[in-house]
Amino acid sequence: MKKFVILYKAPQSAESMMDSNSPEAAAEGMKLWMDWAAKAGDGLVDLGTPLGGGKVVGNSGVSDAETGVGGYSVLQAEDMDGALKLLEGHPHFLMSPEATIHVYEAFDIPGM
């Protein structure tokens, strides 16, 4: 099985989304995620967490990361098509019409 890193992107940060939700809306959102996790089954290696407060580090210094990546998960599947199938009907798409999910295969490095 191959592993895939899933990055959740949206125009609104995870922090502002969580801060603006009522407790009822937060509970409903969590239920949708838990339902998706149950459907993904053994294909879900790590549900992950929301992300925020990012920094960009480069040769010229450190700056604030743009809002965009709001969380991650780790999946396992036979191939990219299998990983994409696990993401069908994902609740992240309900956040915003501009919400996207980026999928990257994690490659094994011999000796590590």
Secondary structure, 3 states (H helix, E strand, C coil): CEEEEEEEECCCCHHHHHHHCCHHHHHHHHHHHHHHHHHHHHHEEECCCECCCCEEEECCEEEECCCCEEEEEEEEECCHHHHHHHCCCCHHHHCCCCCEEEEEEECCCCCC
